[in-house]
């Protein structure tokens, strides 16, 4: 069983990750005013890969073909998640997207079942039902139409769920740094190719775009992914799920502070229901023999 002090430190570290990701919604919204979505993603992931590869070159150089293959599988889900999320942010708001994205926590058990054949528990089914109600309240406009950005964000939530499941499969087989470098490379190259085909070439980069990109590379990419994988070695999965779901709360907070985003009453109710769904799905209310909820 993990040491209690390590559990507390790891949980606090995951809270930092949630804050980094939550802040990333507003920085992404900012950078999309200056860069097209695919060029932004290409720059973000390729820069993150280069920085990590330079710092941890000896470990990256020793990666086997199987390590690279496993990392690229993880990178496919990362690419799906971020491309749909970033493009979706062009059509929706940062705070709203933060809550819809958090639905990946509810999807993970079902994707795991497709691989492990473990049927979802009753609380997982109930959590998914609550999540769909919350998403409906959050995503439907007054004329009962779903925003394109909301649909794309929901696709990204599926991608993030696949990303989490695939990491769970390969994390013990591949060095953390190696996995991050190669999944970043794959995502960056795919985005760069799509950008060449679909978007106009950037003619200039302004200072606001530079500092937003710096945050997203150093904190939302390198810092967050490295901390998350390391922290989850010393804490419980239930703790990690609950704490990382706070990404949505931080996302809404940053959206309020930087974008003066206002939520309607149905949206607020939807957000609350999604948070309840996440907690219902992730928390194990049965105590272990030593009295720890895990």
PEBEL-V938349 format. One record per residue. N is the residue number from 1. D_LAST is the distance of its C-alpha to the last C-alpha in Angstrom with 1 decimal. Layout:
# PEBEL-V938349
N & D_LAST
N & D_LAST
This chain:
# PEBEL-V938349
1 & 10.8
2 & 11.4
3 & 13.5
4 & 12.4
5 & 15.4
6 & 14.7
7 & 11.3
8 & 13.3
9 & 16.2
10 & 14.4
11 & 12.9
12 & 16.4
13 & 17.9
14 & 16.1
15 & 17.5
16 & 20.8
17 & 20.5
18 & 19.9
19 & 23.0
20 & 25.0
21 & 24.5
22 & 25.1
23 & 28.3
24 & 29.3
25 & 30.1
26 & 32.9
27 & 34.2
28 & 34.4
29 & 36.3
30 & 38.6
31 & 39.4
32 & 40.2
33 & 43.2
34 & 44.7
35 & 43.4
36 & 43.0
37 & 39.4
38 & 39.9
39 & 41.8
40 & 39.1
41 & 36.4
42 & 38.6
43 & 39.2
44 & 35.6
45 & 34.3
46 & 37.4
47 & 37.5
48 & 33.8
49 & 34.5
50 & 37.7
51 & 36.1
52 & 33.3
53 & 35.8
54 & 38.1
55 & 35.6
56 & 34.0
57 & 37.1
58 & 37.0
59 & 33.6
60 & 34.6
61 & 37.9
62 & 36.3
63 & 34.4
64 & 35.3
65 & 36.4
66 & 33.3
67 & 31.1
68 & 33.2
69 & 33.1
70 & 29.3
71 & 29.1
72 & 31.7
73 & 29.7
74 & 26.9
75 & 29.7
76 & 31.0
77 & 28.0
78 & 28.0
79 & 31.7
80 & 31.3
81 & 28.6
82 & 30.6
83 & 34.0
84 & 33.2
85 & 31.3
86 & 34.1
87 & 36.9
88 & 35.2
89 & 35.1
90 & 38.9
91 & 38.8
92 & 35.9
93 & 34.6
94 & 31.9
95 & 29.8
96 & 30.0
97 & 29.2
98 & 26.1
99 & 24.6
100 & 25.8
101 & 24.4
102 & 20.9
103 & 21.2
104 & 20.2
105 & 16.5
106 & 17.4
107 & 19.8
108 & 17.6
109 & 16.4
110 & 20.1
111 & 21.4
112 & 19.1
113 & 20.5
114 & 24.0
115 & 23.3
116 & 21.0
117 & 22.3
118 & 18.9
119 & 19.7
120 & 17.6
121 & 15.6
122 & 17.4
123 & 15.0
124 & 15.7
125 & 19.4
126 & 19.4
127 & 17.8
128 & 20.5
129 & 23.1
130 & 22.3
131 & 22.3
132 & 25.7
133 & 27.0
134 & 25.9
135 & 27.5
136 & 30.6
137 & 31.0
138 & 30.4
139 & 32.5
140 & 35.5
141 & 38.5
142 & 40.9
143 & 43.0
144 & 40.0
145 & 40.1
146 & 37.2
147 & 37.7
148 & 38.1
149 & 35.7
150 & 33.0
151 & 33.5
152 & 33.4
153 & 30.3
154 & 28.6
155 & 29.9
156 & 28.3
157 & 24.9
158 & 25.4
159 & 26.4
160 & 23.3
161 & 21.1
162 & 23.3
163 & 23.0
164 & 19.2
165 & 19.4
166 & 22.4
167 & 20.8
168 & 17.9
169 & 20.8
170 & 23.1
171 & 21.1
172 & 21.2
173 & 24.8
174 & 26.2
175 & 26.5
176 & 24.7
177 & 28.1
178 & 30.0
179 & 27.7
180 & 28.0
181 & 31.7
182 & 32.6
183 & 30.5
184 & 32.1
185 & 35.5
186 & 35.2
187 & 34.1
188 & 36.8
189 & 39.6
190 & 38.9
191 & 38.9
192 & 42.1
193 & 43.9
194 & 43.0
195 & 44.1
196 & 47.5
197 & 48.0
198 & 46.9
199 & 47.2
200 & 50.0
201 & 50.0
202 & 49.0
203 & 52.1
204 & 50.6
205 & 47.4
206 & 47.3
207 & 45.6
208 & 42.9
209 & 42.0
210 & 41.8
211 & 39.5
212 & 37.2
213 & 37.2
214 & 36.5
215 & 33.4
216 & 32.1
217 & 32.9
218 & 31.7
219 & 28.7
220 & 27.5
221 & 28.2
222 & 28.4
223 & 26.3
224 & 23.4
225 & 23.1
226 & 23.4
227 & 20.9
228 & 18.3
229 & 18.6
230 & 18.7
231 & 15.8
232 & 13.4
233 & 14.4
234 & 12.7
235 & 9.4
236 & 6.3
237 & 7.9
238 & 6.2
239 & 7.5
240 & 10.6
241 & 11.3
242 & 11.4
243 & 13.3
244 & 15.7
245 & 16.5
246 & 18.2
247 & 20.8
248 & 22.4
249 & 22.8
250 & 24.3
251 & 26.5
252 & 27.9
253 & 28.4
254 & 30.4
255 & 32.3
256 & 33.4
257 & 34.4
258 & 36.3
259 & 37.3
260 & 37.8
261 & 35.9
262 & 36.1
263 & 33.8
264 & 35.4
265 & 33.9
266 & 32.8
267 & 31.1
268 & 29.2
269 & 28.1
270 & 27.1
271 & 25.0
272 & 23.2
273 & 22.7
274 & 21.3
275 & 18.7
276 & 17.8
277 & 17.6
278 & 15.2
279 & 12.8
280 & 13.3
281 & 12.7
282 & 9.6
283 & 7.5
284 & 5.9
285 & 7.9
286 & 7.8
287 & 7.0
288 & 7.1
289 & 10.7
290 & 10.4
291 & 9.2
292 & 6.0
293 & 3.8
294 & 0.0
